[in-house]
Amino acid sequence: MTLMVTQLVSGVWHGLYPGYIMFFAGSAIFFAHSTVIYNWEKAFMPPWAAKNTVWWAMKVFSTKQGLDFLAMAFLWLTWKECVAAWASVYYLPLFYMVTVLVLGTLFPVKNRKQKADGEDASSSAAAAAAAAAGTKAHAYGNEVVAGDHLHLGEGIKSALVDGAASKPGSFQDLVNGPGLKQE
């Protein structure tokens, strides 16, 4: 829902033409549809198949077709021309995206990381082990890495957690965290 609101605000920001609203509302549907496809891919496809060149080419082609379909509204701008352009391809990309969203709602899946039992427990265990060993634990997404290792810019999250954001420094220090250091 927040994605749709954000995209609609973007459409209004570009101008009060129906084509802008249709493009940005359609892009919210497109992004949500892509998330469903991604979750299905992670849940049901073995990693080697997800990296297959044919599968990749199919995804690139469908992404291109979906964006080309939506872009017609951005280019034509008027309601009549947008609807005529979308009707010329029988609204197929839109029907496809909405169908995927409906199926994703009816049959939700979690990706492999979300399915793993004890994920939070393992993160907490790693943090506890790091504290017991007297070393720092650093969060990388859903992982916690403890011990002596090389950091290549931990990002804003680490900078804020480590307190680097409150210290005087450059903007680059905030973006890259403490930078390259050995612990």
C-alpha positions in Angstrom: 0.0 0.0 0.0 2.8 2.4 0.9 4.4 1.7 -2.5 1.2 2.6 -4.3 0.9 5.8 -2.4 4.5 6.7 -3.1 4.1 6.0 -6.8 0.9 8.0 -7.0 2.6 10.9 -5.3 5.4 10.6 -7.9 2.8 10.6 -10.6 1.2 13.8 -9.3 4.7 15.3 -8.9 5.3 14.8 -12.6 2.1 16.5 -13.5 -1.7 16.1 -13.4 -1.9 14.1 -16.6 -3.7 10.8 -16.5 -0.7 9.1 -18.2 1.7 9.9 -15.4 -0.8 8.6 -12.8 -1.4 5.4 -14.8 2.4 4.9 -15.3 3.3 5.3 -11.7 0.3 3.3 -10.4 1.2 0.6 -12.9 4.8 0.6 -11.8 3.7 0.0 -8.2 1.8 -3.1 -9.5 4.9 -4.1 -11.5 7.2 -3.8 -8.5 4.8 -5.8 -6.3 4.5 -8.5 -9.0 8.3 -8.6 -9.3 8.5 -9.3 -5.5 6.1 -12.2 -5.8 8.1 -13.7 -8.7 11.3 -13.2 -6.7 9.9 -15.0 -3.6 8.6 -17.8 -5.8 11.9 -18.1 -7.5 13.8 -18.3 -4.1 11.2 -20.8 -2.6 10.8 -23.2 -5.5 13.8 -23.0 -7.8 17.1 -24.5 -7.0 19.9 -21.9 -7.1 21.5 -23.3 -10.3 18.2 -23.0 -12.1 17.6 -19.4 -10.9 21.0 -18.5 -12.3 20.3 -20.2 -15.7 20.8 -18.0 -18.7 17.5 -18.9 -20.3 15.6 -18.1 -17.1 17.5 -14.8 -16.8 16.7 -14.0 -20.5 13.0 -14.7 -19.9 13.0 -12.4 -16.9 14.8 -9.6 -18.8 12.3 -10.0 -21.7 9.2 -9.9 -19.4 10.6 -6.9 -17.5 11.3 -5.0 -20.8 7.8 -5.8 -22.0 6.2 -4.7 -18.8 8.1 -1.5 -18.7 7.4 -0.8 -22.4 3.7 -1.4 -21.7 3.7 1.0 -18.8 5.8 3.6 -20.6 3.1 4.0 -23.3 1.0 5.8 -20.7 4.0 8.0 -19.7 4.5 9.0 -23.3 0.9 9.6 -24.4 -0.4 11.3 -21.2 -4.1 11.7 -22.1 -6.6 9.1 -20.8 -8.0 8.3 -24.3 -4.5 7.8 -25.9 -3.3 5.7 -22.9 -6.3 3.4 -22.9 -6.1 3.0 -26.6 -2.4 2.2 -26.4 -2.9 -0.4 -23.6 -5.9 -1.8 -25.4 -3.8 -2.3 -28.6 -2.0 -5.1 -26.7 -5.3 -6.3 -25.0 -4.0 -5.2 -21.5 -2.0 -8.5 -21.4 0.9 -7.2 -19.4 -1.4 -5.7 -16.8 -3.6 -8.8 -16.6 -0.4 -10.9 -16.2 0.9 -8.7 -13.3 -2.5 -8.6 -11.5 -2.8 -12.4 -11.9 0.6 -12.9 -10.4 -0.3 -10.6 -7.5 -3.6 -12.5 -6.9 -1.8 -15.8 -7.0 0.9 -14.4 -4.7 -1.9 -13.4 -2.2 -3.7 -16.7 -2.4 -0.5 -18.8 -2.2 2.1 -16.8 -0.2 5.6 -18.2 0.1 8.6 -17.3 2.2 12.0 -17.4 0.7 14.6 -19.9 2.0 16.1 -17.5 4.5 12.7 -16.8 6.0 11.9 -20.5 6.2 15.0 -21.4 8.1 14.1 -22.2 11.7 16.2 -20.6 14.3 17.5 -17.8 12.1 17.0 -15.2 14.9 18.4 -17.7 17.4 21.5 -18.2 15.4 22.0 -14.4 15.1 21.6 -14.0 18.8 23.9 -16.9 19.5 26.6 -15.4 17.3 26.2 -12.1 19.1 26.4 -13.8 22.5 29.5 -15.8 21.4 31.2 -12.6 20.2 30.4 -10.9 23.5 31.8 -13.8 25.4 35.0 -13.8 23.3 35.4 -10.1 23.8 35.0 -9.2 20.2 32.5 -7.1 18.3 29.6 -8.6 16.4 28.5 -6.9 13.3 25.2 -7.2 11.5 25.2 -7.8 7.7 21.6 -7.9 6.7 20.2 -10.8 8.6 23.6 -12.2 9.5 25.7 -11.4 12.5 29.4 -12.0 12.0 31.7 -12.1 15.0 35.4 -12.3 15.6 38.5 -11.1 13.8 37.8 -10.3 10.1 38.4 -7.6 7.6 35.6 -5.0 7.2 35.1 -3.4 3.8 32.7 -0.6 4.6 29.8 -1.8 6.8 27.4 0.9 5.7 25.2 3.4 7.5 23.7 0.7 9.8 27.0 -0.2 11.2 28.1 3.5 11.4 25.0 4.3 13.5 25.3 1.2 15.6 29.0 1.8 16.3 28.3 5.5 17.1 30.4 6.8 14.1 27.5 9.0 13.1 27.8 11.0 16.2 31.5 11.6 15.8 32.9 14.3 13.6 33.9 12.9 10.2 33.2 13.0 6.5 30.0 12.0 4.8 31.9 9.1 3.3 32.5 7.8 6.8 28.8 7.7 7.4 28.1 6.0 4.1 30.9 3.4 4.3 31.0 3.0 8.1 34.3 2.7 9.8 35.9 1.8 6.4 38.7 -0.7 5.9 40.0 -1.9 9.2 41.3 -5.0 10.9 39.8 -6.1 14.2 
